[in-house]
Amino acid sequence: MNIFDDLLSGVTAIASNLWPQPSEKPGISDGKLRPCPGTPNCVSSEPGTAPAASVPPFALSGSPEDAWPRLKQAVTKVGGTVRGESDGYLWTTFLVPVFGFTDDVEFRLDVPAKVIHVRSASRIGYSDLGVNRSRVEQIRDAFIGKP
């Protein structure tokens, strides 16, 4: 890591402590990921999501036991941090450089449908300028091994 990356990481870490924690704890609600709030700073693959906030789930290839560690590696590769994990659920966070905003990215394993559902949302603000949708696609690419 070079001095610029170290400096940027330090500024981001300091700034992240200035912003509020989530008002609602990430997790599963009624067997699904929480719905998006209706603002353009959230995307989800869960059925019933508004079309503008909808993203496809991650397709499972192979066994779920193999996919889950690969998903965690993909999240880490893209810059996320695993914050919590339970049976078929993964909560990760991403820090937006410089501003220190924290975004929550959650995953739910749906074995019968052979997919992993995803929800990515900013904790504050109204619009994210497409950051959450882009992040989901970066994680998807890392998950399937796309360079």
Phi and psi in degrees as GROMACS dihedral restraints (atoms count N, CA, C in turn):
[ dihedral_restraints ]
;  ai    aj    ak    al  type     phi  dphi    fc
    3     4     5     6     1   -94.0    20    10
    4     5     6     7     1   173.9    20    10
    6     7     8     9     1   -63.0    20    10
    7     8     9    10     1   -34.8    20    10
    9    10    11    12     1   -64.5    20    10
   10    11    12    13     1   -45.0    20    10
   12    13    14    15     1   -62.6    20    10
   13    14    15    16     1   -40.5    20    10
   15    16    17    18     1   -62.5    20    10
   16    17    18    19     1   -43.1    20    10
   18    19    20    21     1   -64.6    20    10
   19    20    21    22     1   -46.3    20    10
   21    22    23    24     1   -61.5    20    10
   22    23    24    25     1   -41.7    20    10
   24    25    26    27     1   -63.8    20    10
   25    26    27    28     1   -39.8    20    10
   27    28    29    30     1   -65.4    20    10
   28    29    30    31     1   -44.9    20    10
   30    31    32    33     1   -63.3    20    10
   31    32    33    34     1   -42.8    20    10
   33    34    35    36     1   -63.0    20    10
   34    35    36    37     1   -43.6    20    10
   36    37    38    39     1   -61.8    20    10
   37    38    39    40     1   -41.6    20    10
   39    40    41    42     1   -66.1    20    10
   40    41    42    43     1   -46.6    20    10
   42    43    44    45     1   -63.9    20    10
   43    44    45    46     1   -32.7    20    10
   45    46    47    48     1   -64.8    20    10
   46    47    48    49     1   -24.5    20    10
   48    49    50    51     1   -77.6    20    10
   49    50    51    52     1    -9.0    20    10
   51    52    53    54     1   -84.2    20    10
   52    53    54    55     1   -18.8    20    10
   54    55    56    57     1   -95.9    20    10
   55    56    57    58     1   153.6    20    10
   57    58    59    60     1   -68.4    20    10
   58    59    60    61     1   156.5    20    10
   60    61    62    63     1   -79.4    20    10
   61    62    63    64     1   162.7    20    10
   63    64    65    66     1   -62.6    20    10
   64    65    66    67     1   140.0    20    10
   66    67    68    69     1   -74.8    20    10
   67    68    69    70     1   -25.1    20    10
   69    70    71    72     1  -122.8    20    10
   70    71    72    73     1   125.1    20    10
   72    73    74    75     1   -68.0    20    10
   73    74    75    76     1   132.3    20    10
   75    76    77    78     1   -58.9    20    10
   76    77    78    79     1   149.8    20    10
   78    79    80    81     1   159.1    20    10
   79    80    81    82     1  -177.0    20    10
   81    82    83    84     1   -86.7    20    10
   82    83    84    85     1   136.4    20    10
   84    85    86    87     1  -129.8    20    10
   85    86    87    88     1   120.1    20    10
   87    88    89    90     1    56.0    20    10
   88    89    90    91     1    37.3    20    10
   90    91    92    93     1    80.2    20    10
   91    92    93    94     1     5.4    20    10
   93    94    95    96     1  -134.6    20    10
   94    95    96    97     1   167.3    20    10
   96    97    98    99     1   -68.8    20    10
   97    98    99   100     1   150.1    20    10
   99   100   101   102     1   -57.7    20    10
  100   101   102   103     1   146.1    20    10
  102   103   104   105     1   -70.5    20    10
  103   104   105   106     1   156.6    20    10
  105   106   107   108     1   -69.6    20    10
  106   107   108   109     1   149.2    20    10
  108   109   110   111     1   -76.6    20    10
  109   110   111   112     1    -4.3    20    10
  111   112   113   114     1    98.0    20    10
  112   113   114   115     1     0.9    20    10
  114   115   116   117     1   -99.5    20    10
  115   116   117   118     1   154.4    20    10
  117   118   119   120     1   -80.4    20    10
  118   119   120   121     1    42.2    20    10
  120   121   122   123     1  -129.3    20    10
  121   122   123   124     1    29.5    20    10
  123   124   125   126     1  -150.7    20    10
  124   125   126   127     1   140.3    20    10
  126   127   128   129     1  -133.0    20    10
  127   128   129   130     1   152.0    20    10
  129   130   131   132     1  -153.2    20    10
  130   131   132   133     1   151.0    20    10
  132   133   134   135     1  -101.0    20    10
  133   134   135   136     1    -0.8    20    10
  135   136   137   138     1   -66.5    20    10
  136   137   138   139     1   140.3    20    10
  138   139   140   141     1   -55.9    20    10
  139   140   141   142     1   142.6    20    10
  141   142   143   144     1    94.9    20    10
  142   143   144   145     1    -3.8    20    10
  144   145   146   147     1   -71.5    20    10
  145   146   147   148     1   140.5    20    10
  147   148   149   150     1   -55.9    20    10
  148   149   150   151     1   142.2    20    10
  150   151   152   153     1   -52.7    20    10
  151   152   153   154     1   -38.6    20    10
  153   154   155   156     1   -66.7    20    10
  154   155   156   157     1   -23.1    20    10
  156   157   158   159     1  -105.4    20    10
  157   158   159   160     1     4.3    20    10
  159   160   161   162     1   -85.7    20    10
  160   161   162   163     1   137.3    20    10
  162   163   164   165     1  -131.2    20    10
  163   164   165   166     1   153.3    20    10
  165   166   167   168     1   -71.4    20    10
  166   167   168   169     1   149.1    20    10
  168   169   170   171     1   -71.1    20    10
  169   170   171   172     1   167.9    20    10
  171   172   173   174     1   -82.4    20    10
  172   173   174   175     1   126.7    20    10
  174   175   176   177     1   -75.8    20    10
  175   176   177   178     1   136.4    20    10
  177   178   179   180     1   -86.7    20    10
  178   179   180   181     1   129.2    20    10
  180   181   182   183     1  -122.0    20    10
  181   182   183   184     1   125.7    20    10
  183   184   185   186     1    87.4    20    10
  184   185   186   187     1  -163.6    20    10
  186   187   188   189     1   -82.5    20    10
  187   188   189   190     1   149.7    20    10
  189   190   191   192     1   -60.1    20    10
  190   191   192   193     1   -32.6    20    10
  192   193   194   195     1   -62.7    20    10
  193   194   195   196     1   -32.1    20    10
  195   196   197   198     1   -82.8    20    10
  196   197   198   199     1   -32.7    20    10
  198   199   200   201     1   -70.6    20    10
  199   200   201   202     1   -37.2    20    10
  201   202   203   204     1   -62.7    20    10
  202   203   204   205     1   -49.3    20    10
  204   205   206   207     1   -62.8    20    10
  205   206   207   208     1   -34.8    20    10
  207   208   209   210     1   -65.5    20    10
  208   209   210   211     1   -36.4    20    10
  210   211   212   213     1   -64.6    20    10
  211   212   213   214     1   -45.0    20    10
  213   214   215   216     1   -63.0    20    10
  214   215   216   217     1   -37.8    20    10
  216   217   218   219     1   -64.9    20    10
  217   218   219   220     1   -40.6    20    10
  219   220   221   222     1   -63.1    20    10
  220   221   222   223     1   -42.5    20    10
  222   223   224   225     1   -60.9    20    10
  223   224   225   226     1   -47.0    20    10
  225   226   227   228     1   -63.6    20    10
  226   227   228   229     1   -41.4    20    10
  228   229   230   231     1   -60.2    20    10
  229   230   231   232     1   -36.1    20    10
  231   232   233   234     1   -84.3    20    10
  232   233   234   235     1    -6.5    20    10
  234   235   236   237     1   109.6    20    10
  235   236   237   238     1    10.0    20    10
  237   238   239   240     1   -89.2    20    10
  238   239   240   241     1   168.2    20    10
  240   241   242   243     1  -126.5    20    10
  241   242   243   244     1   129.0    20    10
  243   244   245   246     1   -74.1    20    10
  244   245   246   247     1   126.2    20    10
  246   247   248   249     1  -108.1    20    10
  247   248   249   250     1   -27.7    20    10
  249   250   251   252     1  -164.5    20    10
  250   251   252   253     1   150.7    20    10
  252   253   254   255     1  -150.3    20    10
  253   254   255   256     1   136.2    20    10
  255   256   257   258     1  -140.3    20    10
  256   257   258   259     1  -177.2    20    10
  258   259   260   261     1   -54.1    20    10
  259   260   261   262     1   106.0    20    10
  261   262   263   264     1    74.2    20    10
  262   263   264   265     1    15.9    20    10
  264   265   266   267     1  -136.7    20    10
  265   266   267   268     1   138.8    20    10
  267   268   269   270     1  -136.3    20    10
  268   269   270   271     1   128.8    20    10
  270   271   272   273     1  -113.8    20    10
  271   272   273   274     1   126.6    20    10
  273   274   275   276     1  -130.9    20    10
  274   275   276   277     1   159.9    20    10
  276   277   278   279     1  -129.7    20    10
  277   278   279   280     1   154.2    20    10
  279   280   281   282     1  -131.4    20    10
  280   281   282   283     1   136.7    20    10
  282   283   284   285     1   -97.4    20    10
  283   284   285   286     1   130.7    20    10
  285   286   287   288     1   -80.9    20    10
  286   287   288   289     1   120.3    20    10
  288   289   290   291     1   -53.6    20    10
  289   290   291   292     1   147.3    20    10
  291   292   293   294     1    71.3    20    10
  292   293   294   295     1   -56.3    20    10
  294   295   296   297     1   -74.7    20    10
  295   296   297   298     1   -26.3    20    10
  297   298   299   300     1    76.3    20    10
  298   299   300   301     1    15.8    20    10
  300   301   302   303     1   -66.1    20    10
  301   302   303   304     1   141.8    20    10
  303   304   305   306     1  -104.2    20    10
  304   305   306   307     1   129.8    20    10
  306   307   308   309     1  -111.5    20    10
  307   308   309   310     1   138.6    20    10
  309   310   311   312     1   -98.5    20    10
  310   311   312   313     1   130.7    20    10
  312   313   314   315     1  -124.9    20    10
  313   314   315   316     1   122.0    20    10
  315   316   317   318     1  -120.9    20    10
  316   317   318   319     1   152.0    20    10
  318   319   320   321     1  -134.2    20    10
  319   320   321   322     1   143.1    20    10
  321   322   323   324     1  -132.1    20    10
  322   323   324   325     1   122.9    20    10
  324   325   326   327     1   -78.0    20    10
  325   326   327   328     1   124.8    20    10
  327   328   329   330     1  -118.4    20    10
  328   329   330   331     1    87.9    20    10
  330   331   332   333     1   -62.9    20    10
  331   332   333   334     1   -45.1    20    10
  333   334   335   336     1   -58.8    20    10
  334   335   336   337     1   -36.9    20    10
  336   337   338   339     1   -86.1    20    10
  337   338   339   340     1    -7.1    20    10
  339   340   341   342     1    58.0    20    10
  340   341   342   343     1    45.0    20    10
  342   343   344   345     1  -141.4    20    10
  343   344   345   346     1   164.8    20    10
  345   346   347   348     1  -117.3    20    10
  346   347   348   349     1   116.8    20    10
  348   349   350   351     1   -79.2    20    10
  349   350   351   352     1   151.0    20    10
  351   352   353   354     1  -135.1    20    10
  352   353   354   355     1   146.0    20    10
  354   355   356   357     1  -138.4    20    10
  355   356   357   358     1   126.3    20    10
  357   358   359   360     1  -127.6    20    10
  358   359   360   361     1   124.5    20    10
  360   361   362   363     1  -145.4    20    10
  361   362   363   364     1   143.0    20    10
  363   364   365   366     1   -77.8    20    10
  364   365   366   367     1   145.1    20    10
  366   367   368   369     1   -77.9    20    10
  367   368   369   370     1   -31.8    20    10
  369   370   371   372     1  -132.6    20    10
  370   371   372   373     1   165.4    20    10
  372   373   374   375     1    91.2    20    10
  373   374   375   376     1   177.0    20    10
  375   376   377   378     1  -106.6    20    10
  376   377   378   379     1   -55.4    20    10
  378   379   380   381     1  -111.5    20    10
  379   380   381   382     1   148.0    20    10
  381   382   383   384     1  -113.2    20    10
  382   383   384   385     1     6.1    20    10
  384   385   386   387     1    57.0    20    10
  385   386   387   388     1    32.0    20    10
  387   388   389   390     1    84.8    20    10
  388   389   390   391     1     7.9    20    10
  390   391   392   393     1   -62.8    20    10
  391   392   393   394     1   -44.4    20    10
  393   394   395   396     1   -65.9    20    10
  394   395   396   397     1   -42.2    20    10
  396   397   398   399     1   -62.0    20    10
  397   398   399   400     1   -44.4    20    10
  399   400   401   402     1   -62.7    20    10
  400   401   402   403     1   -41.6    20    10
  402   403   404   405     1   -62.5    20    10
  403   404   405   406     1   -43.5    20    10
  405   406   407   408     1   -58.4    20    10
  406   407   408   409     1   -42.7    20    10
  408   409   410   411     1   -67.9    20    10
  409   410   411   412     1   -35.1    20    10
  411   412   413   414     1   -64.8    20    10
  412   413   414   415     1   -42.4    20    10
  414   415   416   417     1   -64.8    20    10
  415   416   417   418     1   -42.6    20    10
  417   418   419   420     1   -58.3    20    10
  418   419   420   421     1   -46.8    20    10
  420   421   422   423     1   -60.8    20    10
  421   422   423   424     1   -42.7    20    10
  423   424   425   426     1   -67.4    20    10
  424   425   426   427     1   -35.6    20    10
  426   427   428   429     1   -65.0    20    10
  427   428   429   430     1   -41.4    20    10
  429   430   431   432     1   -87.8    20    10
  430   431   432   433     1    -2.9    20    10
  432   433   434   435     1    83.8    20    10
  433   434   435   436     1    20.7    20    10
  435   436   437   438     1   -77.9    20    10
  436   437   438   439     1   130.2    20    10
